[in-house]
Amino acid sequence: MKHGKKYRASTSEFDLTKAYEANEAIKIAVDTAKAKFDETIELHVRLGVDPRQADQQVRGTVVLPNGTGKTVRVLVIAKGEKADIAEKEGADLVGAEDMIEKILQGFLDFDVVITSPDMMGQMGRVAKILGPKGLMPSPKSGTVTMDIAKAIKETKAGKVEYRLDKTAIIHCPIGKKSFGPEKLLENYQTLIDAIVKAKPSAAKGTYVKSSYVASTMGPGVRVVHRA
């Protein structure tokens, strides 16, 4: 892969072979974010688990103390009182069968889908559309719930979902460059603590193999992980 001038210049500003303390690594990631837009700072963690094994899955949600810096468009699929609550709590879109039909026709102008358990039977119709995009509601991520109000509040406040990919890596945003190192460090700490806490009992050996922070367009900076 060929990198541009800005990326190559950024890699000369720190030692690529070295692992840095979290606060230093985040500062480097912020300083090397040279794009003209407010880059997202992400955490990438490689875990010592086998993602093919059901008892070694790592997945959960956490509310970042300083949010994500992203405006999240929330769609709630619910009926009756729950739909009324969703509207009152500031959901961007609320619907039931009508919204499921809309999704089947290609409508995807939302970032998170929250639904009540009674609607899950019908959600199966859009599973093939929402699933590959990571938008399918699930009880594990707190997006299939009786407490619609709480789910909307947490999502709008900066709740992120972390989950293992096929290569045993978790990729998750911890905020925007404009947050500054201090707020990003608070978000990083909250997320890494949640990932460590989610260690499956079946995991053997070193759990956190390596972790990096990087901006959208910038190089990865290795972080020292203290167990």
N, CA, C and O of each residue as an XYZ file, in Angstrom:
908
protein
N       0.848     -1.200      0.000
C       0.000      0.000      0.000
C       0.884      1.251      0.000
O       1.822      1.370      0.789
N       0.557      2.182     -0.910
C       1.352      3.405     -1.016
C       0.724      4.501     -0.170
O      -0.471      4.776     -0.283
N       1.534      5.127      0.678
C       1.015      6.195      1.533
C       1.417      7.553      0.988
O       2.447      7.690      0.328
N       0.591      8.562      1.270
C       0.861      9.921      0.803
C       1.938     10.610      1.615
O       2.435     10.079      2.608
N       2.289     11.821      1.162
C       3.356     12.612      1.806
C       3.054     12.899      3.274
O       3.930     12.765      4.128
N       1.807     13.296      3.569
C       1.445     13.650      4.956
C       1.621     12.448      5.877
O       2.128     12.579      6.991
N       1.198     11.273      5.402
C       1.308     10.053      6.201
C       2.782      9.739      6.453
O       3.176      9.446      7.582
N       3.595      9.801      5.395
C       5.028      9.489      5.543
C       5.719     10.499      6.455
O       6.620     10.144      7.215
N       5.292     11.761      6.375
C       5.869     12.795      7.252
C       5.502     12.505      8.706
O       6.314     12.680      9.614
N       4.263     12.060      8.906
C       3.792     11.754     10.268
C       4.587     10.620     10.893
O       4.889     10.655     12.085
N       4.931      9.607     10.090
C       5.658      8.457     10.640
C       7.082      8.816     11.045
O       7.719      8.084     11.803
N       7.582      9.942     10.541
C       8.944     10.350     10.916
C       8.956     11.119     12.236
O      10.020     11.452     12.757
N       7.764     11.399     12.775
C       7.678     12.193     14.006
C       7.756     11.354     15.280
O       7.817     11.906     16.379
N       7.753     10.035     15.146
C       7.863      9.168     16.329
C       8.482      7.837     15.916
O       8.636      7.553     14.728
N       8.833      7.028     16.908
C       9.489      5.741     16.653
C       8.427      4.654     16.442
O       7.732      4.263     17.380
N       8.314      4.178     15.210
C       7.288      3.178     14.862
C       7.492      1.840     15.569
O       6.553      1.058     15.712
N       8.723      1.582     16.012
C       9.014      0.283     16.637
C       8.770      0.288     18.147
O       8.832     -0.752     18.804
N       8.495      1.468     18.679
C       8.366      1.611     20.132
C       6.899      1.592     20.584
O       6.011      2.030     19.851
N       6.658      1.083     21.793
C       5.324      1.152     22.403
C       5.342      2.309     23.415
O       6.266      2.424     24.220
N       4.322      3.153     23.363
C       4.260      4.346     24.205
C       3.188      4.202     25.291
O       2.221      3.456     25.133
N       3.379      4.925     26.384
C       2.337      4.988     27.407
C       1.097      5.588     26.740
O       1.213      6.362     25.790
N      -0.088      5.229     27.240
C      -1.335      5.638     26.594
C      -1.426      7.146     26.351
O      -1.819      7.582     25.269
N      -1.056      7.944     27.373
C      -1.171      9.400     27.205
C      -0.249      9.922     26.100
O      -0.625     10.813     25.338
N       0.974      9.355     26.022
C       1.920      9.757     24.968
C       1.418      9.324     23.592
O       1.447     10.099     22.635
N       0.957      8.074     23.508
C       0.485      7.521     22.229
C      -0.670      8.349     21.682
O      -0.722      8.637     20.486
N      -1.598      8.732     22.559
C      -2.752      9.526     22.124
C      -2.309     10.907     21.659
O      -2.825     11.426     20.669
N      -1.354     11.504     22.370
C      -0.845     12.824     21.965
C      -0.199     12.736     20.576
O      -0.380     13.623     19.741
N       0.556     11.657     20.343
C       1.197     11.472     19.018
C       0.115     11.310     17.941
O       0.211     11.901     16.865
N      -0.913     10.506     18.240
C      -1.999     10.284     17.276
C      -2.689     11.603     16.920
O      -3.039     11.836     15.763
N      -2.878     12.457     17.916
C      -3.504     13.766     17.688
C      -2.570     14.661     16.868
O      -2.995     15.302     15.907
N      -1.297     14.696     17.260
C      -0.322     15.558     16.568
C      -0.063     15.142     15.119
O       0.287     15.971     14.279
N      -0.239     13.849     14.839
C       0.030     13.372     13.477
C      -1.235     13.283     12.620
O      -1.196     12.788     11.494
N      -2.359     13.768     13.167
C      -3.606     13.826     12.382
C      -3.572     15.108     11.563
O      -3.931     16.175     12.060
N      -3.143     15.008     10.317
C      -2.867     16.196      9.490
C      -3.971     16.543      8.490
O      -3.855     17.529      7.762
N      -5.034     15.745      8.449
C      -6.094     15.997      7.458
C      -6.810     17.313      7.752
O      -6.727     17.847      8.858
N      -7.516     17.826      6.742
C      -8.183     19.118      6.891
C      -9.519     19.001      7.614
O     -10.159     20.015      7.893
N      -9.951     17.766      7.923
C     -11.197     17.595      8.674
C     -10.864     17.095     10.090
O      -9.727     16.725     10.382
N     -11.877     17.096     10.951
C     -11.674     16.670     12.341
C     -11.631     15.139     12.389
O     -12.666     14.478     12.467
N     -10.425     14.599     12.343
C     -10.263     13.145     12.246
C     -10.762     12.421     13.511
O     -10.685     12.944     14.623
N     -11.270     11.209     13.298
C     -11.654     10.344     14.411
C     -10.398      9.637     14.911
O      -9.572      9.194     14.112
N     -10.254      9.532     16.219
C      -9.153      8.765     16.799
C      -9.720      7.404     17.184
O     -10.735      7.315     17.875
N      -9.056      6.350     16.732
C      -9.571      4.990     16.964
C      -8.593      4.152     17.770
O      -7.383      4.378     17.763
N      -9.164      3.173     18.469
C      -8.360      2.192     19.192
C      -8.498      0.852     18.461
O      -9.602      0.425     18.124
N      -7.365      0.203     18.224
C      -7.342     -1.116     17.580
C      -6.632     -2.074     18.532
O      -5.457     -1.884     18.847
N      -7.343     -3.099     18.989
C      -6.781     -4.027     19.975
C      -6.793     -5.453     19.432
O      -7.844     -5.971     19.055
N      -5.614     -6.088     19.395
C      -5.537     -7.500     18.988
C      -5.575     -8.360     20.253
O      -4.771     -8.177     21.168
N      -6.522     -9.299     20.287
C      -6.696    -10.124     21.480
C      -6.239    -11.567     21.257
O      -6.290    -12.087     20.142
N      -5.799    -12.189     22.327
C      -5.341    -13.583     22.271
C      -6.490    -14.544     22.461
O      -6.484    -15.365     23.378
N      -7.494    -14.437     21.575
C      -8.643    -15.344     21.617
C      -8.877    -15.896     20.216
O      -8.343    -15.374     19.237
N      -9.669    -16.943     20.129
C      -9.994    -17.526     18.832
C     -11.426    -17.134     18.473
O     -12.371    -17.677     19.046
N     -11.606    -16.189     17.524
C     -12.953    -15.707     17.211
C     -13.880    -16.764     16.614
O     -15.086    -16.546     16.502
N     -13.312    -17.913     16.231
C     -14.153    -18.994     15.676
C     -14.876    -19.770     16.779
O     -15.840    -20.490     16.518
N     -14.396    -19.612     18.012
C     -14.996    -20.335     19.141
C     -16.075    -19.484     19.825
O     -15.835    -18.334     20.192
N     -17.244    -20.061     19.984
C     -18.371    -19.328     20.595
C     -18.065    -18.868     22.017
O     -18.556    -17.827     22.453
N     -17.247    -19.648     22.747
C     -16.952    -19.278     24.140
C     -15.772    -18.310     24.259
O     -15.306    -18.025     25.363
N     -15.288    -17.803     23.109
C     -14.183    -16.831     23.154
C     -14.556    -15.514     22.453
O     -13.687    -14.750     22.033
N     -15.857    -15.274     22.340
C     -16.316    -14.025     21.728
C     -16.133    -12.871     22.710
O     -16.305    -13.035     23.918
N     -15.786    -11.719     22.184
C     -15.672    -10.518     23.021
C     -16.544     -9.447     22.365
O     -16.268     -8.979     21.261
N     -17.593     -9.083     23.075
C     -18.528     -8.094     22.531
C     -19.253     -7.405     23.668
O     -19.621     -8.040     24.656
N     -19.454     -6.129     23.532
C     -20.187     -5.410     24.561
C     -20.360     -3.955     24.180
O     -20.007     -3.538     23.077
N     -20.908     -3.191     25.110
C     -21.075     -1.751     24.874
C     -20.551     -0.990     26.081
O     -20.490     -1.507     27.197
N     -20.178      0.250     25.819
C     -19.701      1.107     26.902
C     -20.033      2.552     26.514
O     -19.956      2.928     25.344
N     -20.402      3.349     27.516
C     -20.666      4.765     27.264
C     -19.371      5.536     27.518
O     -18.867      5.561     28.640
N     -18.841      6.158     26.477
C     -17.601      6.933     26.622
C     -17.911      8.216     27.378
O     -18.867      8.911     27.035
N     -17.117      8.551     28.408
C     -17.432      9.714     29.251
C     -17.524     11.025     28.486
O     -18.265     11.925     28.881
N     -16.775     11.139     27.391
C     -16.793     12.386     26.623
C     -17.484     12.231     25.265
O     -17.330     13.072     24.380
N     -18.249     11.143     25.115
C     -18.955     10.923     23.857
C     -18.023     10.552     22.722
O     -16.834     10.319     22.934
N     -18.569     10.498     21.508
C     -17.763     10.119     20.334
C     -17.494     11.310     19.412
O     -16.649     11.239     18.519
N     -18.228     12.405     19.641
C     -18.072     13.565     18.756
C     -18.883     13.425     17.489
O     -18.834     14.285     16.610
N     -19.630     12.338     17.397
C     -20.420     12.079     16.193
C     -21.902     12.248     16.510
O     -22.379     11.800     17.553
N     -22.624     12.897     15.602
C     -24.071     12.999     15.760
C     -24.670     11.676     15.312
O     -24.512     11.270     14.160
N     -25.354     11.014     16.222
C     -25.879      9.673     15.941
C     -27.362      9.754     15.601
O     -28.165     10.244     16.395
N     -27.717      9.269     14.417
C     -29.133      9.225     14.008
C     -29.743      7.906     14.490
O     -29.352      6.825     14.049
N     -30.707      8.022     15.404
C     -31.293      6.841     16.032
C     -32.664      6.533     15.419
O     -33.546      7.391     15.365
N     -32.816      5.288     14.962
C     -34.102      4.796     14.488
C     -34.664      3.848     15.552
O     -33.986      2.915     15.981
N     -35.903      4.096     15.971
C     -36.564      3.198     16.918
C     -37.732      2.511     16.203
O     -38.603      3.162     15.626
N     -37.721      1.190     16.261
C     -38.824      0.418     15.700
C     -39.643     -0.125     16.867
O     -39.234     -1.055     17.562
N     -40.808      0.483     17.060
C     -41.664      0.132     18.198
C     -43.094      0.607     17.925
O     -43.346      1.373     16.995
N     -44.010      0.136     18.753
C     -45.420      0.507     18.597
C     -45.979      1.100     19.884
O     -45.398      0.963     20.960
N     -47.119      1.759     19.740
C     -47.873      2.235     20.909
C     -47.092      3.118     21.855
O     -46.449      4.085     21.445
N     -47.158      2.769     23.138
C     -46.525      3.585     24.188
C     -45.012      3.704     23.978
O     -44.422      4.760     24.208
N     -44.394      2.596     23.537
C     -42.933      2.621     23.338
C     -42.547      3.575     22.199
O     -41.509      4.232     22.267
N     -43.365      3.650     21.175
C     -43.127      4.587     20.069
C     -43.270      6.026     20.572
O     -42.499      6.906     20.188
N     -44.275      6.257     21.444
C     -44.475      7.599     22.019
C     -43.268      8.003     22.866
O     -42.818      9.147     22.809
N     -42.748      7.056     23.651
C     -41.562      7.320     24.492
C     -40.366      7.667     23.603
O     -39.610      8.592     23.898
N     -40.204      6.913     22.513
C     -39.076      7.137     21.597
C     -39.108      8.558     21.037
O     -38.078      9.228     20.961
N     -40.295      9.005     20.650
C     -40.429     10.365     20.104
C     -40.107     11.412     21.169
O     -39.432     12.406     20.903
N     -40.601     11.167     22.367
C     -40.384     12.088     23.485
C     -38.893     12.181     23.855
O     -38.401     13.248     24.223
N     -38.183     11.040     23.748
C     -36.766     11.001     24.135
C     -35.823     11.473     23.015
O     -34.604     11.466     23.191
N     -36.377     11.878     21.879
C     -35.536     12.476     20.831
C     -34.989     11.519     19.790
O     -33.973     11.805     19.156
N     -35.658     10.373     19.605
C     -35.243      9.484     18.506
C     -35.430     10.235     17.190
O     -36.408     10.966     17.030
N     -34.515     10.064     16.263
C     -34.596     10.789     14.989
C     -35.696     10.235     14.089
O     -36.332     10.970     13.334
N     -35.907      8.919     14.185
C     -36.923      8.256     13.363
C     -37.657      7.230     14.216
O     -37.039      6.505     14.996
N     -38.958      7.173     14.068
C     -39.749      6.193     14.815
C     -40.756      5.568     13.861
O     -41.405      6.270     13.086
N     -40.884      4.247     13.920
C     -41.853      3.570     13.066
C     -41.973      2.114     13.466
O     -41.325      1.662     14.410
N     -42.804      1.384     12.744
C     -42.963     -0.048     13.014
C     -42.870     -0.791     11.687
O     -41.821     -0.765     11.044
N     -43.961     -1.463     11.259
C     -43.935     -2.191      9.985
C     -43.613     -1.270      8.813
O     -42.936     -1.668      7.866
N     -44.112     -0.021      8.889
C     -43.855      0.945      7.812
C     -42.356      1.178      7.613
O     -41.874      1.302      6.487
N     -41.625      1.233      8.748
C     -40.180      1.477      8.688
C     -39.445      0.230      8.190
O     -38.452      0.341      7.471
N     -39.924     -0.937      8.565
C     -39.319     -2.183      8.075
C     -39.464     -2.258      6.557
O     -38.533     -2.655      5.856
N     -40.647     -1.870      6.051
C     -40.877     -1.841      4.596
C     -39.923     -0.868      3.916
O     -39.390     -1.147      2.843
N     -39.717      0.279      4.559
C     -38.830      1.321      4.015
C     -37.392      0.788      3.888
O     -36.714      1.020      2.887
N     -36.943      0.058      4.944
C     -35.596     -0.523      4.930
C     -35.495     -1.551      3.803
O     -34.481     -1.617      3.107
N     -36.543     -2.350      3.627
C     -36.557     -3.349      2.544
C     -36.425     -2.691      1.168
O     -35.929     -3.290      0.214
N     -36.885     -1.439      1.099
C     -36.795     -0.701     -0.169
C     -35.477      0.061     -0.320
O     -35.259      0.762     -1.308
N     -34.587     -0.094      0.698
C     -33.254      0.513      0.565
C     -32.971      1.697      1.463
O     -31.894      2.286      1.369
N     -33.908      2.072      2.341
C     -33.685      3.211      3.236
C     -32.723      2.826      4.359
O     -32.981      1.890      5.116
N     -31.599      3.565      4.458
C     -30.602      3.259      5.498
C     -30.023      4.534      6.111
O     -28.857      4.565      6.503
N     -30.838      5.580      6.194
C     -30.337      6.867      6.683
C     -30.401      6.951      8.210
O     -31.105      7.793      8.766
N     -29.653      6.061      8.880
C     -29.607      6.038     10.346
C     -28.315      5.331     10.762
O     -27.701      4.616      9.970
N     -27.916      5.545     12.022
C     -26.652      4.975     12.525
C     -26.870      3.835     13.519
O     -26.039      2.933     13.627
N     -27.987      3.878     14.242
C     -28.280      2.868     15.264
C     -29.771      2.529     15.195
O     -30.614      3.412     15.031
N     -30.077      1.247     15.322
C     -31.478      0.809     15.367
C     -31.764      0.229     16.754
O     -31.063     -0.667     17.224
N     -32.798      0.754     17.392
C     -33.233      0.252     18.700
C     -34.655     -0.287     18.511
O     -35.472      0.333     17.831
N     -34.940     -1.425     19.105
C     -36.282     -1.985     18.980
C     -36.740     -2.639     20.279
O     -35.927     -2.984     21.137
N     -38.036     -2.800     20.409
C     -38.592     -3.492     21.576
C     -38.670     -4.988     21.252
O     -38.798     -5.362     20.086
N     -38.594     -5.843     22.277
C     -38.573     -7.298     22.040
C     -39.750     -7.812     21.203
O     -39.593     -8.758     20.431
N     -40.936     -7.189     21.353
C     -42.122     -7.662     20.623
C     -42.017     -7.455     19.108
O     -42.781     -8.050     18.348
N     -41.070     -6.611     18.666
C     -40.905     -6.348     17.225
C     -39.833     -7.229     16.593
O     -39.659     -7.216     15.374
N     -39.113     -7.996     17.413
C     -37.983     -8.776     16.876
C     -38.406     -9.835     15.864
O     -37.646    -10.154     14.950
N     -39.602    -10.377     16.017
C     -40.089    -11.369     15.057
C     -40.141    -10.797     13.654
O     -39.827    -11.482     12.680
N     -40.540     -9.532     13.556
C     -40.629     -8.887     12.247
C     -39.280     -8.362     11.761
O     -39.073     -8.200     10.558
N     -38.367     -8.099     12.686
C     -37.036     -7.578     12.314
C     -36.246     -8.600     11.489
O     -35.317     -8.244     10.764
N     -36.639     -9.892     11.613
C     -35.967    -10.934     10.833
C     -36.010    -10.655      9.336
O     -35.131    -11.092      8.592
N     -37.032     -9.928      8.898
C     -37.183     -9.609      7.472
C     -36.061     -8.712      6.952
O     -35.731     -8.747      5.766
N     -35.475     -7.906      7.843
C     -34.415     -6.981      7.402
C     -33.034     -7.390      7.920
O     -32.063     -6.649      7.765
N     -32.952     -8.580      8.539
C     -31.675     -9.032      9.121
C     -30.559     -9.103      8.075
O     -29.413     -8.757      8.360
N     -30.901     -9.551      6.866
C     -29.871     -9.679      5.820
C     -29.377     -8.330      5.324
O     -28.278     -8.229      4.780
N     -30.183     -7.297      5.511
C     -29.782     -5.940      5.102
C     -28.984     -5.271      6.227
O     -27.920     -4.697      5.994
N     -29.519     -5.354      7.452
C     -28.896     -4.659      8.584
C     -27.682     -5.393      9.152
O     -26.712     -4.765      9.576
N     -27.744     -6.740      9.158
C     -26.663     -7.542      9.745
C     -25.279     -7.224      9.208
O     -24.387     -6.899      9.992
N     -25.065     -7.307      7.882
C     -23.726     -7.038      7.330
C     -23.218     -5.613      7.587
O     -22.014     -5.360      7.545
N     -24.144     -4.690      7.851
C     -23.746     -3.302      8.113
C     -23.564     -3.022      9.610
O     -23.284     -1.892     10.009
N     -23.729     -4.069     10.430
C     -23.572     -3.908     11.879
C     -24.699     -3.114     12.506
O     -24.527     -2.529     13.576
N     -25.877     -3.085     11.839
C     -26.993     -2.283     12.330
C     -28.123     -3.103     12.952
O     -29.078     -2.538     13.485
N     -28.017     -4.422     12.887
C     -29.096     -5.274     13.414
C     -29.160     -5.179     14.944
O     -28.158     -5.422     15.616
N     -30.315     -4.831     15.494
C     -30.416     -4.739     16.960
C     -30.175     -6.092     17.622
O     -30.491     -7.140     17.059
N     -29.610     -6.050     18.822
C     -29.399     -7.298     19.567
C     -29.448     -7.009     21.068
O     -29.090     -5.915     21.505
N     -29.889     -7.989     21.853
C     -29.926     -7.786     23.312
C     -28.534     -7.518     23.879
O     -28.388     -6.753     24.832
N     -27.490     -8.158     23.282
C     -26.113     -7.990     23.792
C     -25.633     -6.545     23.697
O     -24.904     -6.063     24.564
N     -26.049     -5.864     22.636
C     -25.593     -4.471     22.480
C     -26.573     -3.486     23.112
O     -26.398     -2.271     23.016
N     -27.618     -4.034     23.768
C     -28.574     -3.171     24.458
C     -29.559     -2.478     23.532
O     -30.251     -1.545     23.939
N     -29.624     -2.939     22.268
C     -30.512     -2.279     21.303
C     -31.832     -3.033     21.102
O     -32.698     -2.579     20.354
N     -31.984     -4.186     21.771
C     -33.301     -4.827     21.889
C     -33.639     -4.739     23.366
O     -33.048     -5.437     24.189
N     -34.589     -3.881     23.697
C     -34.806     -3.588     25.116
C     -36.220     -3.095     25.387
O     -36.878     -2.532     24.512
N     -36.668     -3.315     26.606
C     -37.957     -2.758     27.045
C     -37.774     -1.290     27.432
O     -38.706     -0.489     27.361
N     -36.528     -0.956     27.849
C     -36.248      0.415     28.301
C     -35.736      1.255     27.131
O     -34.545      1.551     27.035
N     -36.648      1.629     26.253
C     -36.313      2.405     25.050
C     -35.678      3.752     25.417
O     -34.729      4.196     24.771
N     -36.211      4.394     26.458
C     -35.713      5.716     26.866
C     -34.231      5.659     27.233
O     -33.437      6.492     26.794
N     -33.874      4.667     28.041
C     -32.473      4.528     28.481
C     -31.557      4.252     27.278
O     -30.466      4.813     27.178
N     -32.015      3.383     26.370
C     -31.195      3.037     25.198
C     -30.931      4.263     24.324
O     -29.823      4.445     23.820
N     -31.957      5.104     24.147
C     -31.784      6.323     23.337
C     -30.807      7.271     24.022
O     -29.893      7.799     23.388
N     -31.008      7.484     25.332
C     -30.131      8.399     26.086
C     -28.675      7.972     25.996
O     -27.796      8.789     25.721
N     -28.418      6.674     26.231
C     -27.037      6.178     26.210
C     -26.425      6.293     24.811
O     -25.261      6.664     24.667
N     -27.210      5.976     23.793
C     -26.707      6.058     22.421
C     -26.342      7.491     22.071
O     -25.289      7.747     21.487
N     -27.210      8.415     22.427
C     -26.964      9.831     22.132
C     -25.800     10.383     22.967
O     -25.121     11.325     22.558
N     -25.580      9.774     24.156
C     -24.514     10.256     25.050
C     -23.131      9.750     24.636
O     -22.121     10.223     25.157
N     -23.076      8.802     23.714
C     -21.769      8.314     23.260
C     -21.508      6.854     23.558
O     -20.373      6.458     23.820
N     -22.569      6.048     23.516
C     -22.382      4.611     23.721
C     -21.785      4.004     22.455
O     -22.268      4.256     21.351
N     -20.737      3.207     22.621
C     -20.143      2.525     21.470
C     -20.196      1.015     21.713
O     -20.165      0.544     22.850
N     -20.275      0.291     20.625
C     -20.233     -1.167     20.715
C     -18.855     -1.627     20.266
O     -18.352     -1.197     19.228
N     -18.252     -2.504     21.058
C     -16.973     -3.101     20.638
C     -17.231     -4.574     20.373
O     -17.945     -5.231     21.131
N     -16.653     -5.088     19.305
C     -16.831     -6.507     18.997
C     -15.632     -7.009     18.209
O     -15.008     -6.273     17.444
N     -15.335     -8.268     18.418
C     -14.206     -8.938     17.773
C     -14.486     -9.145     16.291
O     -15.591     -9.540     15.922
N     -13.488     -8.880     15.429
C     -13.682     -9.247     14.026
C     -13.076    -10.633     13.781
O     -12.607    -11.284     14.714
N     -13.089    -11.073     12.534
C     -12.625    -12.429     12.215
C     -11.144    -12.643     12.486
O     -10.687    -13.779     12.608
N     -10.384    -11.532     12.581
C      -8.932    -11.656     12.812
C      -8.567    -11.405     14.276
O      -7.403    -11.165     14.600
N      -9.569    -11.462     15.158
C      -9.386    -11.271     16.612
C      -8.960     -9.848     16.976
O      -8.246     -9.640     17.957
N      -9.404     -8.865     16.175
C      -9.094     -7.453     16.470
C     -10.393     -6.698     16.730
O     -11.407     -6.929     16.072
N     -10.341     -5.791     17.705
C     -11.460     -4.877     17.968
C     -11.049     -3.507     17.443
O      -9.971     -3.010     17.770
N     -11.902     -2.899     16.636
C     -11.673     -1.536     16.129
C     -12.784     -0.662     16.706
O     -13.962     -0.975     16.533
N     -12.435      0.413     17.378
C     -13.481      1.226     18.004
C     -13.045      2.694     18.122
O     -11.900      2.965     18.483
N     -13.937      3.635     17.824
C     -13.577      5.049     17.965
C     -13.524      5.469     19.426
O     -14.285      4.968     20.255
N     -12.608      6.403     19.738
C     -12.575      6.944     21.112
C     -12.813      8.461     21.117
O     -12.661      9.116     22.148
N     -13.185      9.008     19.958
C     -13.478     10.439     19.898
C     -12.857     11.110     18.693
O     -12.374     10.448     17.774
N     -12.875     12.440     18.706
C     -12.346     13.237     17.606
C     -11.043     13.918     18.015
O     -10.781     14.134     19.198
N     -10.241     14.247     17.018
C      -8.968     14.946     17.265
C      -9.210     16.206     18.112
O      -8.429     16.525     19.008
N     -10.313     16.915     17.808
C     -10.605     18.187     18.488
C     -10.877     18.026     19.986
O     -10.874     19.015     20.720
N     -11.113     16.788     20.452
C     -11.327     16.563     21.887
C     -10.088     16.941     22.691
O     -10.187     17.396     23.831
N      -8.907     16.743     22.075
C      -7.658     16.943     22.801
C      -7.253     15.683     23.546
O      -8.104     14.847     23.847
N      -5.943     15.530     23.855
C      -5.436     14.299     24.480
C      -6.089     13.907     25.795
O      -6.272     12.719     26.061
N      -6.446     14.886     26.626
C      -6.978     14.570     27.963
C      -8.324     13.831     27.888
O      -8.505     12.793     28.524
N      -9.257     14.374     27.109
C     -10.585     13.740     26.979
C     -10.480     12.406     26.242
O     -11.179     11.447     26.570
N      -9.599     12.359     25.245
C      -9.406     11.107     24.502
C      -8.844     10.022     25.414
O      -9.214      8.853     25.298
N      -7.945     10.411     26.325
C      -7.362      9.454     27.266
C      -8.443      8.884     28.191
O      -8.443      7.689     28.487
N      -9.361      9.741     28.646
C     -10.465      9.272     29.507
C     -11.324      8.251     28.758
O     -11.703      7.216     29.306
N     -11.622      8.562     27.494
C     -12.422      7.638     26.677
C     -11.673      6.333     26.425
O     -12.253      5.249     26.489
N     -10.379      6.451     26.138
C      -9.534      5.273     25.896
C      -9.556      4.351     27.118
O      -9.755      3.142     27.000
N      -9.347      4.953     28.296
C      -9.276      4.173     29.530
C     -10.584      3.433     29.806
O     -10.582      2.274     30.220
N     -11.700      4.127     29.569
C     -13.021      3.523     29.774
C     -13.215      2.334     28.842
O     -13.713      1.287     29.254
N     -12.816      2.505     27.576
C     -12.996      1.440     26.590
C     -12.073      0.255     26.852
O     -12.518     -0.892     26.817
N     -10.803      0.513     27.113
C      -9.848     -0.596     27.323
C     -10.212     -1.363     28.598
O     -10.072     -2.585     28.650
N     -10.679     -0.645     29.625
C     -11.107     -1.309     30.868
C     -12.277     -2.255     30.592
O     -12.327     -3.364     31.122
N     -13.222     -1.801     29.751
C     -14.389     -2.623     29.416
C     -13.970     -3.870     28.636
O     -14.502     -4.958     28.859
N     -13.018     -3.705     27.725
C     -12.538     -4.839     26.916
C     -11.835     -5.859     27.812
O     -12.030     -7.066     27.665
N     -11.022     -5.367     28.735
C     -10.301     -6.263     29.660
C     -11.291     -6.998     30.558
O     -11.140     -8.191     30.821
N     -12.300     -6.274     31.021
C     -13.327     -6.864     31.892
C     -14.129     -7.946     31.155
O     -14.647     -8.880     31.769
N     -14.219     -7.799     29.829
C     -15.018     -8.739     29.020
C     -14.230     -9.991     28.631
O     -14.690    -10.776     27.801
N     -13.055    -10.185     29.218
C     -12.224    -11.351     28.875
C     -12.992    -12.655     29.106
O     -13.471    -12.900     30.213
N     -13.111    -13.493     28.071
C     -13.832    -14.766     28.246
C     -13.039    -15.706     29.140
O     -11.808    -15.720     29.102
N     -13.746    -16.490     29.942
C     -13.057    -17.420     30.849
C     -12.289    -18.491     30.065
O     -11.347    -19.092     30.582
N     -12.701    -18.722     28.810
C     -12.031    -19.736     27.976
C     -10.729    -19.223     27.354
O      -9.971    -20.000     26.772
N     -10.467    -17.912     27.476
C      -9.246    -17.341     26.879
C      -8.022    -17.783     27.671
O      -7.992    -17.696     28.898
N      -7.029    -18.253     26.953
C      -5.782    -18.722     27.592
C      -4.605    -17.867     27.127
O      -4.623    -17.302     26.033
N      -3.577    -17.783     27.985
C      -2.363    -17.032     27.603
C      -2.599    -15.527     27.660
O      -3.484    -15.052     28.371
N      -1.796    -14.786     26.901
C      -1.883    -13.322     26.905
C      -3.187    -12.889     26.258
O      -3.492    -13.278     25.130
N      -3.956    -12.079     26.980
C      -5.264    -11.647     26.471
C      -5.102    -10.470     25.497
O      -5.523    -10.553     24.343
N      -4.490     -9.376     25.967
C      -4.258     -8.229     25.074
C      -2.894     -8.408     24.420
O      -1.861     -8.198     25.057
N      -2.893     -8.794     23.156
C      -1.631     -9.042     22.418
C      -0.954     -7.726     22.038
O       0.252     -7.562     22.219
N      -1.745     -6.792     21.511
C      -1.196     -5.481     21.153
C      -2.334     -4.491     21.006
O      -3.467     -4.874     20.714
N      -2.031     -3.217     21.208
C      -3.044     -2.187     20.984
C      -2.398     -0.950     20.366
O      -1.267     -0.583     20.686
N      -3.151     -0.327     19.476
C      -2.674      0.856     18.757
C      -3.765      1.924     18.772
O      -4.956      1.613     18.774
N      -3.334      3.198     18.782
C      -4.277      4.289     18.534
C      -3.858      4.947     17.221
O      -2.670      5.048     16.917
N      -4.840      5.389     16.457
C      -4.541      6.014     15.166
C      -5.665      6.963     14.791
O      -6.819      6.756     15.165
N      -5.316      8.010     14.047
C      -6.355      8.889     13.510
C      -6.834      8.290     12.185
O      -6.222      7.360     11.658
N      -7.921      8.827     11.658
C      -8.530      8.307     10.427
C      -7.499      8.135      9.306
O      -7.471      7.106      8.632
N      -6.661      9.147      9.118
C      -5.706      9.132      8.003
C      -4.259      8.939      8.449
O      -3.352      8.856      7.620
N      -4.052      8.867      9.751
C      -2.681      8.833     10.271
C      -2.176      7.432     10.595
O      -2.925      6.458     10.516
N      -0.892      7.340     10.962
C      -0.283      6.038     11.288
C      -0.696      5.530     12.662
O      -1.111      6.308     13.521
N      -0.581      4.214     12.865
C      -0.886      3.614     14.156
C       0.265      3.805     15.135
O       1.433      3.649     14.777
N      -0.079      4.145     16.378
C       0.932      4.330     17.428
C       0.706      3.236     18.466
O      -0.378      3.126     19.040
N       1.739      2.430     18.702
C       1.575      1.290     19.627
C       1.512      1.777     21.071
O       2.256      2.664     21.490
N       0.591      1.160     21.816
C       0.390      1.543     23.224
C       0.897      0.432     24.130
O       0.671     -0.748     23.861
N       1.576      0.806     25.193
C       2.005     -0.153     26.211
C       0.745     -0.606     26.939
O      -0.033      0.227     27.403
N       0.536     -1.905     27.042
C      -0.630     -2.364     27.804
C      -0.163     -2.916     29.143
O       0.689     -3.803     29.204
N      -0.739     -2.373     30.217
C      -0.411     -2.844     31.560
C      -1.586     -3.680     32.068
O      -2.681     -3.162     32.289
N      -1.347     -4.959     32.246
C      -2.427     -5.871     32.669
C      -2.914     -5.537     34.056
O      -3.816     -6.199     34.570
